[in-house]
């Protein structure tokens, strides 16, 4: 969908200077931030989410939904080719780790069969790996060519499975 050569992975020294200790732990060492205590779990504004390390576009705001897992959840990536999928056996269950194509940034994990997701896939991401760019800032931040992809504000909906309210 877009040219990955427009983005580059900074040197390890540049990464250490631009990220906090916890962001380095998460993005470079495969860590996980606490659930419900992160920057973007409750962010439902219009815009895009990019790789915090390289700026590569990863997710559109209209694909973010409330999965009730405590981390930002997306039903699909902006460009499936921007994701690298690896088997993760660090827990007793096997998971699928998601990393960014250009930065090799640990983003989180993808799970399949999520009843909250319109695609049944839940890209459960770490806020520390992402940067949100509101639609009104996309032009000045260099993402004007993607503004046409950002959908309208999401309407609230009531889940057929419970009394919880989510976003689609």
Steps between C-alpha positions, in 0.01 A plus 500: 500500500792737564873495443696370802818667373347833611566390862821387665599344827710740707829384651490338843654818641225716345234264635650521852498880482142531371314238708446459874632194683161327497451581129839344423411193707172458311601594145849347493479214749146370450359629827136569581352805669237469776140452385260795542794724597634616165463796271279371219264238643225763520607710198220499242573822313528514121850452360772242452731302725863475391807308617651712779852405386480560123175689437379229262116508479346193666131544589202721416284635781182349355652154543553554875234357727437442869603140557485534880851348522670815634723569201430676170330248272460518123303276266759525220821678404508785251733296279532128578848509344616743771474221759740216576350201681712279727417199715528598867551214747594718799185391688348154544274581202631578152417851383563692179727797557457802272801714409528791260657433162750788487583557867475143627308666784315263733139617469307230684313184400216400269222269616231341287136429588433824691122552505542878551701541179316550172766284330526255795873594521628705794829680452575561868771768495712684754441875518874539563566368148260741332456870439152635424473779245160675500348556154537878537879459547562242228589753229756686710646172633562372146203262471273719285499235228311270741231744621252365243522156668388623842131426546233693683465508877378165630153461641442333834338158488369255755649154492254216432700291749466721810402840628842640415532792266775493238602674181499374146 
